[in-house]
């Protein structure tokens, strides 16, 4: 960040220096919220969370080299005392960004694909000049200013990911770092329960293009009608990406290989070049096109854009991470987050990837879908149940019920109700009436059983367990049970997809299958 004396930080944040803080002491960065990340010259921002209070680590942060602590109450260390540390950090980021007139700010938003697009775009801008971009998905009221505060006088591009949990959130983030280029990927159903409708989601996402200046550029998805409609909401020039002929930057002749990776011809007004992605899933094409369109607006030659896109590897964790075990089992870890749109994309990727190999999936029920939650989760179950899976494990408590019901319906077992104790997350389930119970999630399905008892210790049990051709539909109360059940089901050569909302913690299933941190 820009070197700032504590006196200037106190002025920006309307704070007061305490604890023998030297007003002439200079913070040279980084600005951190975790005392373990402190480096000499840092500013430690103490945030009180639900379980941990950063103020308790103030002295430790200074001992590790922090110049001072940005705190909401007196601490046993040199500090700048403010009313609200998150708001003060935001004010500091706003001031720092305003002092970087040579830095071009690029914002990326959308219901799905923000992080992948941000990673690709940061790779492209790095070809032109020093670039700062967020780690993982630092895209909210805390992660956004933290990323901005990494920028310094040498930074030429600041590539930011902007998320919205309600109308007004993106507008707030754009005031911290006013963008010159705004990229809108899509309008889906993520957080539908919070927003109420896709139109309201579009209203929130469109705040990015509304913030653009007249000499800025809005990079919009020509294939998404709600995104295309945002062209009327900006004073900036509009450039289009997509697959249709109307797109300024588009993909032609898209082909997906046996590993689910797409190749295409990148077409721009100044020429074309071949792209062979190393990212998994055909949905990565749209992310690549969005990054390409923004890169094209920055003056990058199409050949350079194609080269960078073709060399890009996944950078952020738990997003279509593909790992092959020594026994030939392939684990697709896409467990970072999920919504109806990304679920469909993940199962499409699984279909392309698996080919004739046996496929399995572990999923969690979708959240924040409001009144549509049961219907959309049942639709998810139908999607999974009709995807040619050998086995489907649904993780969760009562929220797993609609997913299980949908999967059963897809398997032709609509007459078999999901037991009430499973919907309540209770332990165990009665044996099936159609025949002797099998080994449930811990082994092969029983013959003719309407549902089985499941593996020892498993919550719920196994449903729709038809011998031979039908999908084994199972329920597990948590990821520990899911990992144990899945491990027992896997045979060499299988492909397994892990996909669910972040709160489901399905990355821990990958850790159990792969060892270590799941990679």
Secondary structure as the mmCIF struct_conf table of DSSP 4:
data_model
#
loop_
_struct_conf.conf_type_id
_struct_conf.id
_struct_conf.beg_label_comp_id
_struct_conf.beg_label_asym_id
_struct_conf.beg_label_seq_id
_struct_conf.end_label_comp_id
_struct_conf.end_label_asym_id
_struct_conf.end_label_seq_id
STRN STRN1 UNK A 4 UNK A 5
HELX_RH_AL_P HELX_RH_AL_P1 UNK A 6 UNK A 13
TURN_TY1_P TURN_TY1_P1 UNK A 14 UNK A 14
STRN STRN2 UNK A 16 UNK A 18
TURN_TY1_P TURN_TY1_P2 UNK A 19 UNK A 20
TURN_TY1_P TURN_TY1_P3 UNK A 23 UNK A 24
STRN STRN3 UNK A 26 UNK A 27
BEND BEND1 UNK A 29 UNK A 29
STRN STRN4 UNK A 31 UNK A 32
BEND BEND2 UNK A 33 UNK A 34
HELX_RH_3T_P HELX_RH_3T_P1 UNK A 35 UNK A 37
TURN_TY1_P TURN_TY1_P4 UNK A 40 UNK A 41
STRN STRN5 UNK A 43 UNK A 45
STRN STRN6 UNK A 48 UNK A 48
BEND BEND3 UNK A 50 UNK A 51
STRN STRN7 UNK A 53 UNK A 53
HELX_RH_3T_P HELX_RH_3T_P2 UNK A 54 UNK A 57
HELX_RH_AL_P HELX_RH_AL_P2 UNK A 58 UNK A 63
TURN_TY1_P TURN_TY1_P5 UNK A 64 UNK A 65
BEND BEND4 UNK A 67 UNK A 67
STRN STRN8 UNK A 68 UNK A 71
BEND BEND5 UNK A 72 UNK A 73
BEND BEND6 UNK A 76 UNK A 77
STRN STRN9 UNK A 79 UNK A 81
BEND BEND7 UNK A 83 UNK A 83
HELX_RH_AL_P HELX_RH_AL_P3 UNK A 85 UNK A 98
TURN_TY1_P TURN_TY1_P6 UNK A 99 UNK A 99
TURN_TY1_P TURN_TY1_P7 UNK A 101 UNK A 102
HELX_LH_PP_P HELX_LH_PP_P1 UNK A 103 UNK A 103
STRN STRN10 UNK A 104 UNK A 109
BEND BEND8 UNK A 111 UNK A 112
HELX_RH_AL_P HELX_RH_AL_P4 UNK A 114 UNK A 125
TURN_TY1_P TURN_TY1_P8 UNK A 126 UNK A 128
BEND BEND9 UNK A 129 UNK A 129
STRN STRN11 UNK A 131 UNK A 133
BEND BEND10 UNK A 135 UNK A 135
TURN_TY1_P TURN_TY1_P9 UNK A 136 UNK A 137
BEND BEND11 UNK A 140 UNK A 140
TURN_TY1_P TURN_TY1_P10 UNK A 141 UNK A 142
HELX_RH_AL_P HELX_RH_AL_P5 UNK A 143 UNK A 148
TURN_TY1_P TURN_TY1_P11 UNK A 149 UNK A 150
TURN_TY1_P TURN_TY1_P12 UNK A 153 UNK A 154
STRN STRN12 UNK A 157 UNK A 161
BEND BEND12 UNK A 165 UNK A 166
TURN_TY1_P TURN_TY1_P13 UNK A 167 UNK A 168
HELX_RH_AL_P HELX_RH_AL_P6 UNK A 169 UNK A 176
BEND BEND13 UNK A 177 UNK A 177
BEND BEND14 UNK A 180 UNK A 180
STRN STRN13 UNK A 181 UNK A 184
BEND BEND15 UNK A 189 UNK A 189
TURN_TY1_P TURN_TY1_P14 UNK A 190 UNK A 191
HELX_RH_AL_P HELX_RH_AL_P7 UNK A 192 UNK A 195
BEND BEND16 UNK A 196 UNK A 197
HELX_RH_AL_P HELX_RH_AL_P8 UNK A 198 UNK A 205
TURN_TY1_P TURN_TY1_P15 UNK A 206 UNK A 206
HELX_RH_AL_P HELX_RH_AL_P9 UNK A 207 UNK A 210
TURN_TY1_P TURN_TY1_P16 UNK A 211 UNK A 211
BEND BEND17 UNK A 212 UNK A 212
TURN_TY1_P TURN_TY1_P17 UNK A 214 UNK A 215
BEND BEND18 UNK A 216 UNK A 216
STRN STRN14 UNK A 217 UNK A 221
TURN_TY1_P TURN_TY1_P18 UNK A 222 UNK A 223
HELX_RH_AL_P HELX_RH_AL_P10 UNK A 225 UNK A 228
HELX_RH_3T_P HELX_RH_3T_P3 UNK A 229 UNK A 233
BEND BEND19 UNK A 235 UNK A 236
STRN STRN15 UNK A 237 UNK A 242
BEND BEND20 UNK A 243 UNK A 244
TURN_TY1_P TURN_TY1_P19 UNK A 245 UNK A 246
BEND BEND21 UNK A 248 UNK A 248
STRN STRN16 UNK A 249 UNK A 256
TURN_TY1_P TURN_TY1_P20 UNK A 258 UNK A 259
BEND BEND22 UNK A 260 UNK A 260
STRN STRN17 UNK A 261 UNK A 268
TURN_TY1_P TURN_TY1_P21 UNK A 269 UNK A 270
STRN STRN18 UNK A 271 UNK A 280
BEND BEND23 UNK A 281 UNK A 281
TURN_TY1_P TURN_TY1_P22 UNK A 282 UNK A 283
HELX_RH_AL_P HELX_RH_AL_P11 UNK A 284 UNK A 297
TURN_TY1_P TURN_TY1_P23 UNK A 298 UNK A 299
HELX_RH_AL_P HELX_RH_AL_P12 UNK A 302 UNK A 311
BEND BEND24 UNK A 316 UNK A 316
TURN_TY1_P TURN_TY1_P24 UNK A 317 UNK A 318
BEND BEND25 UNK A 319 UNK A 320
STRN STRN19 UNK A 321 UNK A 324
TURN_TY1_P TURN_TY1_P25 UNK A 326 UNK A 327
BEND BEND26 UNK A 328 UNK A 328
STRN STRN20 UNK A 330 UNK A 334
BEND BEND27 UNK A 336 UNK A 336
HELX_RH_AL_P HELX_RH_AL_P13 UNK A 340 UNK A 354
TURN_TY1_P TURN_TY1_P26 UNK A 355 UNK A 356
BEND BEND28 UNK A 357 UNK A 357
STRN STRN21 UNK A 359 UNK A 364
BEND BEND29 UNK A 368 UNK A 368
HELX_RH_3T_P HELX_RH_3T_P4 UNK A 370 UNK A 372
HELX_RH_AL_P HELX_RH_AL_P14 UNK A 373 UNK A 385
TURN_TY1_P TURN_TY1_P27 UNK A 386 UNK A 386
BEND BEND30 UNK A 387 UNK A 387
BEND BEND31 UNK A 390 UNK A 390
STRN STRN22 UNK A 391 UNK A 395
BEND BEND32 UNK A 397 UNK A 397
TURN_TY1_P TURN_TY1_P28 UNK A 398 UNK A 399
HELX_RH_AL_P HELX_RH_AL_P15 UNK A 400 UNK A 410
TURN_TY1_P TURN_TY1_P29 UNK A 411 UNK A 412
TURN_TY1_P TURN_TY1_P30 UNK A 414 UNK A 415
BEND BEND33 UNK A 416 UNK A 416
HELX_LH_PP_P HELX_LH_PP_P2 UNK A 417 UNK A 419
HELX_RH_AL_P HELX_RH_AL_P16 UNK A 420 UNK A 423
TURN_TY1_P TURN_TY1_P31 UNK A 424 UNK A 425
STRN STRN23 UNK A 427 UNK A 427
HELX_LH_PP_P HELX_LH_PP_P3 UNK A 430 UNK A 432
TURN_TY1_P TURN_TY1_P32 UNK A 433 UNK A 434
BEND BEND34 UNK A 435 UNK A 435
HELX_RH_3T_P HELX_RH_3T_P5 UNK A 440 UNK A 442
BEND BEND35 UNK A 443 UNK A 444
HELX_LH_PP_P HELX_LH_PP_P4 UNK A 445 UNK A 446
BEND BEND36 UNK A 447 UNK A 448
BEND BEND37 UNK A 450 UNK A 450
STRN STRN24 UNK A 451 UNK A 452
BEND BEND38 UNK A 455 UNK A 455
TURN_TY1_P TURN_TY1_P33 UNK A 456 UNK A 457
STRN STRN25 UNK A 459 UNK A 459
BEND BEND39 UNK A 460 UNK A 460
STRN STRN26 UNK A 462 UNK A 463
BEND BEND40 UNK A 464 UNK A 464
BEND BEND41 UNK A 467 UNK A 470
STRN STRN27 UNK A 472 UNK A 476
BEND BEND42 UNK A 477 UNK A 478
HELX_RH_AL_P HELX_RH_AL_P17 UNK A 479 UNK A 489
TURN_TY1_P TURN_TY1_P34 UNK A 492 UNK A 493
STRN STRN28 UNK A 495 UNK A 499
HELX_RH_3T_P HELX_RH_3T_P6 UNK A 502 UNK A 504
TURN_TY1_P TURN_TY1_P35 UNK A 506 UNK A 506
HELX_RH_AL_P HELX_RH_AL_P18 UNK A 507 UNK A 514
BEND BEND43 UNK A 515 UNK A 515
TURN_TY1_P TURN_TY1_P36 UNK A 516 UNK A 517
#
